Amino acid sequence: MPAGSGDTLALASRLRTLTESDLLALLRVREVRAGRIADFFDLAEALLDPSSLEQRLRLLDRYSLLVLQRLASEALDIQALEEALRGTEPDLIAGRDAATTVDELDSLALLERENGAARALDGVTAVLGLFGLGDLASAPPPANLAPVDSADQDSTDRLAAETAFETVGAVAELVLELRRVPARELGRGGLALPDARRLAAATGAPQEEIAALHGIAARSALLVREGDGWRAAPDAEGWLDSSPAERWQRLAAAWRDWLPEPVCRLLSARRHATWGTGLQEFVAWLYPAADGALQQRIDETRDTAVRLGLSAQQVPSTPGRVLLADGAEAARERMAELLPASVDRVYLQHDLTVISPGPLRPDLDRKLRELATLEGHGIAASYRIDPGLLSRAFADGRSAGDLLAFLESISLTGIPQPLEYLVNETESRFGSVRVSTLRDDPHGLRSAVRSDDATLLDTIAVDQTLVSLHLMRSGEHRLVSRFERDVVYWSLVDARYPVVAEDDDGRVVGIERERPRPRRLEPDRDPLAELVARLKAADDQAPEQTELAWLSRQLEVAIRAKATLIVTVALPNGTTADYLLEPASVAAGRLRARDRAADIERTLPLKSITAVHPA
């Protein structure tokens, strides 16, 4: 029988017995493409395809590859396998378990198991030989990673905490900006240039850093993909309102989950050592079949660790070590000790700036930003009270008393007179521009903008940000537009004019902004889940016909491979007989095959065949 033909039959039979969840998990981890797979035999052939096997084997660590090597020449039970692994390099075998590794390899459809013994599939053995790995058991690892000098740990932790604080703040600004306006992703990958520039301005980070910050936010599920763009995830609101340490915990936990498990074990076992070039050498030794893609991911993982304060100057920080040893919650407690404490008071300045002496409590920061723009990032952030934002607050129904009370509650310096004057004046001017509906206008005009301040109206008429409204003069104190009142009103609010809306009787009314309803996201099609459902449904329908179809497919595979089978046939007297046959054709419900033992040709009804096994 040609190599692999028996594997196809055996694997197809095994796949057929898996539950939907186990089958789907296998297809995902092996990254199977659903196209052109019509039945379990097609699926088995896809899993045994040399390119698919090569892709998967490159991701295996040295110990798993060694186990496959030992199982390539013969089937071994666990006891015999452990005996075959004796003498293996101690660093390689430490903490590893042969039985667990066999289970893992079996779940990847790389092994065949029977009667308590396991054997590498023929296709796996062939691909392993292409790697030229040599003796995996005796190659010593690189020299141990250099130990960390405990005397430098405090300075490492301080630097790591500073970097973590900056990263968490930048990610928060990125999420806030994408909550306001989504960003478009290019077909070749990466954010569109205008969006990258916008996000750089919002975060205060260099433009070349945006991709890394976006990756951290996306892996932490703070962003969701919608069409060709990215927006803030629905639960990002809660994250934004949480403390800096809690924000950090989510980002750090996502980093830990993103680590390949063997690398995580390596870092955890050597969490008191440096993570410099020695780490790269260890990864190259640990993954001897890996290509550049894995090393690139490791490099990106290490870069993200620096950004999150898990390491600094190639040395793991205390929170980084705790994350690897005890998990994200314990690490958050250690990081909270290092991050600057949040403050709930600010300095209000006479020049309308607001200085926060430390990181402002997130809920207060969100409220302050309704009145002020962020001008300076960092631990001591600076804001500036914005008249346009004050007008928007008044448009939302708040009063000068409300705004001044809030500012008073967070101020260490009271309310400076210029600030009080600005708030009160903005409220007094609020409503100096009024928008109303035009009814039954013969020229199709739908709204009017009025103001007693002709100069202000002149400014509105030539404002380039309002050019899309096509505002036209209709008197010294009046502009008209073809757009509805609410559209004009909110455009003027966004342009920061002191505008109110009127009803048909000239009374001021509050109107709700008509926000675009979030487009209902259709669940993304999952081709693999659909494939699994289709295979199982076909297998469950008309059991008798399904069994005949299954038998025919087994025989067709054997015919193509010119394979010899043991075919069990039910005889008329109630007994069964086994024949050593080389199938030649299947047609009209009958098998024509060469009997190798008797050297004659036989023709057998498919309904009489009860079992088929590779010889």
C-alpha positions in Angstrom: 0.0 0.0 0.0 1.4 3.4 -0.9 2.5 5.5 2.1 -0.4 7.5 3.5 -3.3 5.6 1.9 -4.0 3.6 5.0 -3.6 6.8 7.0 -6.4 8.4 4.9 -8.8 5.6 5.6 -8.0 5.4 9.3 -8.1 9.2 9.8 -11.4 9.6 7.9 -12.9 6.9 10.1 -11.7 8.7 13.2 -12.9 12.1 12.1 -16.3 10.6 11.6 -16.5 9.6 15.3 -15.6 13.0 16.7 -18.2 15.3 18.2 -19.0 18.5 16.4 -17.1 20.6 19.0 -14.0 18.3 18.9 -14.0 18.3 15.1 -14.4 22.0 14.9 -11.5 22.5 17.4 -9.3 20.3 15.3 -10.1 22.1 12.1 -9.4 25.5 13.7 -6.0 24.5 15.2 -4.9 22.9 11.9 -6.2 26.0 10.0 -8.1 23.9 7.5 -9.7 25.7 4.5 -13.3 24.6 4.1 -13.4 24.9 0.3 -13.6 21.7 -1.8 -14.2 19.4 1.2 -17.3 17.3 0.5 -16.8 14.5 3.0 -14.6 13.1 5.7 -12.2 11.6 3.2 -11.6 15.0 1.6 -11.1 16.3 5.1 -8.6 13.5 6.0 -6.7 14.2 2.8 -6.6 17.9 3.6 -5.2 17.2 7.0 -2.6 14.9 5.6 -1.5 17.3 2.8 2.2 17.8 3.1 2.0 21.6 3.2 -0.6 21.5 5.9 1.5 19.1 8.0 4.6 21.3 7.4 2.8 24.4 8.6 1.7 22.6 11.8 5.0 20.9 12.5 6.9 24.2 12.3 4.9 25.4 15.3 5.9 22.4 17.5 8.6 22.7 20.1 11.6 20.5 20.3 10.1 18.0 22.9 7.0 17.4 20.8 9.1 16.9 17.7 11.3 14.5 19.6 8.2 12.4 20.6 7.1 12.3 17.0 10.5 11.2 16.0 10.4 8.3 18.5 6.9 7.3 17.2 7.9 7.5 13.5 9.6 4.2 13.3 7.2 2.1 15.4 4.1 2.2 17.5 4.9 2.6 21.2 2.8 2.6 24.4 3.5 5.3 27.0 5.8 3.2 29.0 7.9 2.2 26.0 8.0 5.8 24.8 9.3 7.0 28.1 12.0 4.3 28.0 12.9 5.5 24.4 13.2 9.1 25.8 15.7 8.2 28.5 18.9 10.1 28.1 17.3 13.1 26.7 18.8 16.5 27.4 17.6 17.4 31.0 16.6 21.0 30.1 14.4 19.6 27.3 12.5 17.1 29.3 12.1 19.1 32.5 8.5 19.7 33.3 7.3 17.7 30.2 5.2 14.6 30.3 5.1 12.0 27.5 1.5 11.0 28.0 0.3 14.6 27.9 2.4 15.4 24.8 1.0 12.3 23.0 -2.5 13.5 23.8 -1.7 16.9 22.4 -0.2 15.5 19.2 -3.2 13.2 18.9 -5.6 16.1 19.1 -3.7 17.7 16.2 -4.4 14.5 14.1 -0.6 13.8 13.8 -0.8 10.3 15.4 -2.7 7.1 15.1 -3.6 5.2 18.3 -4.6 1.6 18.6 -4.5 -0.8 21.6 -2.8 1.6 23.9 0.0 2.4 21.4 0.7 5.5 19.3 2.3 5.8 15.9 3.2 8.9 13.9 1.2 9.0 10.6 3.2 8.2 7.5 2.7 11.7 6.1 4.0 13.2 9.3 7.1 11.0 9.2 7.8 12.0 5.6 7.5 15.7 6.4 9.7 15.4 9.5 12.4 13.9 7.4 12.3 17.0 5.1 13.3 19.2 8.1 16.6 17.4 8.6 16.4 17.9 12.4 19.0 15.3 13.3 19.2 14.1 16.9 16.8 16.3 18.9 17.4 14.6 22.2 21.1 15.4 22.8 21.5 19.0 21.4 22.2 21.1 24.5 20.3 24.4 24.9 22.1 27.7 24.8 23.7 29.0 28.0 21.2 29.9 30.6 19.8 33.4 30.5 21.9 35.7 32.6 20.4 36.2 36.1 18.9 39.6 37.0 20.9 41.7 39.5 18.4 42.2 42.3 20.0 45.5 43.2 18.8 46.9 39.8 15.2 45.7 40.3 13.9 48.9 41.8 15.1 51.0 38.9 13.7 48.5 36.4 10.3 48.6 38.1 10.3 52.4 38.0 11.1 52.5 34.3 8.6 49.8 33.6 5.8 51.5 35.5 6.5 54.8 33.6 6.3 53.0 30.3 3.2 51.1 31.3 1.5 54.3 32.4 2.2 56.0 29.0 1.0 52.9 27.1 -2.2 52.5 29.0 -3.0 56.2 28.6 -2.3 56.1 24.9 -4.4 53.0 24.4 -7.3 54.8 26.3 -7.0 57.8 24.0 -7.0 55.6 20.9 -10.1 53.8 22.1 -11.8 57.1 22.9 -11.0 58.4 19.4 -12.2 55.2 17.7 -15.4 55.4 19.7 -15.9 58.9 18.2 -14.9 58.0 14.6 -13.9 54.5 13.4 -10.7 54.0 11.5 -10.5 52.3 8.1 -8.2 49.3 7.5 -6.4 48.9 4.2 -6.9 45.8 2.2 -3.2 45.0 2.5 -3.3 45.5 6.2 -2.6 48.5 8.4 -4.7 51.6 9.1 -5.4 54.2 6.4 -2.9 57.0 6.6 -5.4 59.8 7.5 -6.7 57.7 10.3 -3.2 56.9 11.6 -2.4 60.6 11.6 -5.7 61.3 13.4 -5.0 58.7 16.0 -1.4 59.9 16.5 -2.7 63.4 17.2 -5.3 62.0 19.7 -2.9 59.8 21.6 0.1 62.1 21.6 2.2 59.1 20.2 4.4 59.2 17.1 2.6 58.0 14.0 4.9 55.0 13.7 3.7 53.8 17.2 0.0 53.7 16.2 0.1 50.2 14.7 1.6 48.7 18.0 -1.0 50.6 20.1 -3.8 49.4 17.8 -2.5 45.8 18.1 -2.5 46.0 21.9 -6.1 47.3 21.9 -7.3 44.8 19.4 -5.8 41.8 21.2 -7.4 43.1 24.4 -10.8 43.0 22.7 -11.2 46.8 23.2 -11.8 47.2 19.5 -14.1 45.3 17.1 -13.8 44.9 13.4 -16.8 46.2 11.4 -16.6 45.8 7.6 -13.3 47.4 6.6 -12.9 49.4 9.8 -12.2 49.3 13.5 -14.3 50.9 16.2 -14.4 50.8 20.0 -16.0 47.6 21.5 -19.3 47.9 23.4 -17.6 47.0 26.7 -14.7 49.5 26.2 -16.8 52.0 28.1 -16.4 50.1 31.4 -12.7 49.7 30.7 -12.3 53.5 30.2 -14.0 54.1 33.5 -11.7 51.7 35.4 -8.6 52.6 37.3 -5.2 52.7 35.6 -4.1 49.4 37.2 -7.4 47.7 36.1 -6.9 49.0 32.6 -3.4 47.6 32.7 -4.6 44.2 33.9 -6.7 43.7 30.8 -3.9 44.6 28.5 -1.4 42.4 30.4 -3.7 39.4 30.5 -4.2 39.6 26.7 -0.4 39.6 26.3 -0.1 36.5 28.4 -2.8 34.7 26.4 -1.1 35.7 23.2 2.2 34.0 24.1 2.8 30.5 22.6 2.5 28.2 25.6 6.1 26.7 25.4 7.5 30.3 25.3 5.3 31.1 28.3 6.7 28.1 30.1 10.2 29.2 29.2 9.8 32.8 30.4 8.0 31.6 33.6 10.8 29.2 34.4 13.4 32.0 33.7 11.5 34.9 35.0 14.5 36.0 37.1 16.7 36.1 34.1 17.3 38.7 31.4 15.2 38.7 28.2 17.9 39.9 25.8 19.6 38.1 22.8 19.8 34.9 25.0 16.0 34.7 24.7 16.2 34.7 20.9 18.8 31.9 21.0 16.5 29.9 23.4 13.5 30.3 21.1 15.6 29.1 18.1 16.7 26.0 20.1 13.2 25.4 21.5 11.6 25.6 18.0 14.1 23.9 15.7 11.6 23.6 12.8 10.3 27.1 13.0 10.5 29.7 10.2 10.9 33.4 10.5 7.2 34.0 11.2 7.5 32.6 14.7 10.6 34.5 15.5 8.8 37.7 14.3 5.9 37.0 16.6 8.3 36.4 19.5 10.0 39.8 18.8 6.6 41.5 18.7 5.7 39.8 22.0 8.9 41.1 23.6 8.3 44.6 22.2 4.7 44.6 23.6 6.1 43.4 27.0 8.3 46.5 27.1 5.4 48.8 26.2 3.3 47.2 29.0 6.0 47.5 31.6 6.4 43.8 31.8 10.1 44.3 31.2 12.6 47.1 30.9 16.1 47.2 29.7 15.8 43.5 28.8 15.0 42.6 32.4 11.5 41.4 33.6 9.8 43.8 36.0 8.2 42.6 39.2 4.7 42.8 37.7 6.0 40.9 34.7 7.3 38.1 36.8 4.2 37.9 38.9 2.0 37.8 35.7 3.9 34.7 34.5 3.9 33.0 37.9 0.6 33.9 39.5 -1.7 35.5 36.8 -3.0 38.9 35.8 -4.9 39.8 39.0 -1.9 39.3 41.2 0.2 41.3 38.8 -2.3 44.1 38.8 -1.8 44.5 42.6 2.0 44.8 42.1 1.6 47.3 39.2 -0.9 49.3 41.3 1.9 49.8 43.8 4.2 51.2 41.1 1.8 53.4 39.1 1.3 57.0 40.1 -1.7 57.5 42.4 -4.8 59.0 40.8 -5.9 62.4 42.0 -9.3 64.0 42.3 -8.3 67.7 42.4 -6.9 70.0 39.7 -5.5 73.5 39.5 -7.8 75.9 37.6 -5.7 78.7 36.0 -6.6 82.3 35.1 -5.6 81.6 31.5 -8.4 78.9 31.3 -6.0 76.0 31.6 -6.5 73.1 33.9 -3.5 71.4 35.4 -3.8 68.0 37.0 -1.0 67.3 39.4 -1.2 63.6 38.7 -3.3 61.2 36.7 -6.9 62.4 37.1 -9.4 59.9 38.2 -10.9 58.4 35.0 -14.6 59.3 35.8 -13.5 62.9 36.5 -11.4 63.0 33.4 -14.3 62.0 31.3 -16.5 64.7 32.9 -13.8 67.4 32.5 -13.4 66.6 28.8 -17.0 67.6 28.3 -15.8 71.1 29.0 -12.1 71.1 28.1 -9.8 69.8 25.5 -6.7 67.7 26.5 -3.6 69.7 25.6 -0.8 67.8 27.4 -0.5 64.0 27.9 1.4 62.5 30.7 1.2 62.1 34.5 0.6 65.8 35.0 -1.9 66.4 32.2 -3.1 69.8 31.1 -6.5 70.8 29.7 -8.0 74.0 28.3 -11.6 75.1 28.9 -13.2 75.3 25.5 -16.1 77.8 24.8 -17.4 75.5 22.1 -17.6 72.6 24.5 -19.4 74.9 27.0 -22.0 75.8 24.3 -22.4 72.1 23.6 -23.0 71.4 27.3 -25.7 74.1 27.4 -27.2 72.5 24.3 -27.4 69.3 26.3 -29.5 71.1 28.9 -26.9 71.9 31.5 -26.7 75.3 33.2 -23.8 77.6 34.2 -24.6 76.7 37.8 -24.1 73.0 37.0 -20.8 73.5 35.2 -19.4 75.9 37.9 -20.4 73.5 40.7 -18.6 70.6 39.0 -15.4 72.7 38.4 -15.6 74.0 42.0 -15.8 70.4 43.3 -12.5 69.4 41.6 -10.6 72.6 42.0 -7.7 73.2 44.4 -7.7 76.9 43.6 -11.4 77.8 43.5 -12.9 79.3 40.4 -10.7 82.0 38.7 -12.7 85.1 37.8 -12.0 84.8 34.0 -13.3 81.2 34.0 -16.5 82.2 35.9 -16.9 85.1 33.5 -16.5 82.8 30.4 -19.0 80.3 31.7 -21.6 82.9 32.5 -21.0 84.9 29.3 -21.3 81.8 27.2 -24.6 80.9 28.8 -25.9 84.5 28.3 -24.8 84.4 24.6 -26.2 80.9 24.3 -29.3 81.2 22.1 -28.2 84.2 20.2 -28.4 82.0 17.2 -31.8 80.4 16.7 -32.8 77.7 14.2 -36.4 77.1 13.2 -38.4 75.1 10.6 -39.7 76.7 7.4 -43.1 75.3 6.3 -44.3 75.0 2.7 -41.6 77.1 1.2 -42.0 77.3 -2.6 -38.3 77.1 -3.2 -37.8 73.9 -1.1 -36.1 75.7 1.8 -36.6 73.9 5.1 -34.9 75.8 7.9 -33.9 79.3 8.9 -31.1 80.6 11.1 -31.7 83.9 12.9 -29.6 86.2 15.0 -29.7 89.8 16.2 -26.0 89.9 15.9 -25.4 90.5 12.1 -21.7 90.1 12.5 -22.1 86.7 14.0 -24.4 85.7 11.2 -21.8 86.9 8.7 -19.3 84.6 10.3 -21.7 81.7 10.1 -22.4 82.4 6.4 -18.8 82.2 5.4 -17.7 79.4 7.8 -16.1 76.7 5.6 -17.1 74.0 8.0 -20.8 74.8 7.3 -20.5 75.1 3.5 -22.3 71.8 3.0 -25.5 73.4 4.5 -25.6 75.8 1.5 -26.7 78.7 3.8 -28.0 81.7 1.9 -28.8 85.2 2.9 -32.5 86.1 3.3 -32.3 89.4 5.1 -29.9 91.2 7.4 -30.6 88.9 10.4 -31.6 85.6 8.6 -30.0 82.7 6.7 -31.9 79.9 5.1 -31.1 76.3 4.1 -32.5 73.4 2.2 -31.7 71.1 5.1 -34.0 70.2 8.0 -33.8 72.2 11.2 -32.2 69.4 13.3 -29.4 68.9 10.7 -28.6 72.6 10.7 -28.9 72.9 14.5 -26.4 70.1 15.2 -24.0 71.3 12.5 -23.9 74.7 14.3 -23.5 73.0 17.7 -20.6 71.0 16.3 -19.1 74.2 14.9 -19.4 75.6 18.5 -21.9 78.4 17.9 -24.3 79.5 20.7 -27.3 78.0 19.0 -30.8 76.9 20.2 -33.7 75.3 18.3 -37.2 76.7 18.2 -40.6 75.1 17.6 -43.2 76.6 15.3 -44.4 79.0 18.0 -40.9 80.3 18.6 -40.3 78.6 21.9 -36.9 77.1 22.6 -37.0 73.3 22.6 -34.4 70.7 23.4 -33.8 68.2 20.7 -32.0 64.9 20.8 -29.2 64.3 18.4 -30.3 61.7 15.9 -27.4 59.4 16.2 -26.9 56.8 13.5 -28.1 53.5 14.8 -25.3 51.1 15.1 -25.5 48.8 12.1 -26.6 45.4 13.2 -23.6 43.3 12.7 -24.4 40.1 10.9 -22.6 37.3 12.6 -19.5 36.6 10.5 -19.9 33.4 8.5 -17.8 30.7 9.9 -16.9 28.4 7.0 -15.4 25.7 9.3 -18.5 25.6 11.5 -20.7 25.3 8.4 -18.5 22.5 7.1 -18.7 20.6 10.3 -22.5 21.0 10.4 -22.7 19.9 6.8 -20.6 16.8 7.3 -22.5 15.7 10.4 -25.9 16.3 8.9 -25.0 14.2 5.8 -23.8 11.5 8.1 -27.0 11.5 10.2 -29.4 11.2 7.3 -30.6 7.9 5.9 -28.2 5.7 7.9 -28.3 2.8 5.5 -27.5 4.9 2.5 -24.9 6.8 4.4 -23.1 3.5 5.3 -23.1 2.5 1.6 -21.8 5.9 0.6 -19.1 5.6 3.2 -18.1 2.2 2.1 -18.0 3.3 -1.5 -15.8 6.2 -0.6 -13.4 3.9 1.3 -13.1 1.6 -1.7 -12.6 4.6 -4.1 -9.7 5.8 -2.0 -8.1 2.4 -2.1 -8.7 2.1 -5.9 -6.9 5.4 -6.5 -4.0 4.3 -4.2 -3.9 0.8 -5.6 -4.1 -0.4 -2.0 -4.8 -3.8 -0.7 -7.6 -4.2 1.8 -9.0 -6.8 4.2 -12.7 -6.9 3.3 -15.1 -8.7 5.6 -18.2 -10.2 3.9 -21.4 -11.5 5.4 -22.1 -15.0 4.0 -25.7 -16.4 3.4 -25.2 -18.9 6.3 -24.8 -16.1 8.8 -21.1 -16.3 9.1 -18.4 -13.9 7.8 -15.3 -14.3 5.8 -12.3 -12.0 5.3 -10.7 -11.6 1.9 -7.4 -9.9 0.9 -8.5 -7.8 -2.0 -7.1 -5.1 -4.3 -10.2 -3.2 -5.4 -10.5 -2.5 -9.1 -13.9 -0.7 -9.5 -17.2 0.1 -7.7 -20.3 0.3 -9.9 -24.0 -0.6 -9.7 -23.7 -1.4 -6.0 -21.0 -4.0 -6.5 -17.3 -4.2 -5.9 -14.9 -5.8 -8.4 -11.6 -6.7 -6.9 -8.6 -9.0 -7.3 -8.3 -11.6 -4.6 -4.6 -11.6 -3.7 -4.7 -14.9 -1.7 -6.7 -16.9 -4.3 -5.3 -15.0 -7.3 -8.8 -14.7 -8.8 -11.2 -11.8 -9.5 -14.2 -11.5 -7.2 -17.4 -9.4 -7.5 -19.2 -8.7 -4.2 -22.4 -6.8 -3.4 -21.7 -3.7 -1.4 -24.6 -4.6 0.9 -22.7 -7.8 1.9 -19.6 -6.0 3.0 -19.6 -5.4 6.7 -16.1 -4.0 7.3 -13.0 -2.7 5.4 -9.5 -2.4 6.8 -6.1 -1.6 5.3 -4.0 -4.7 4.9 
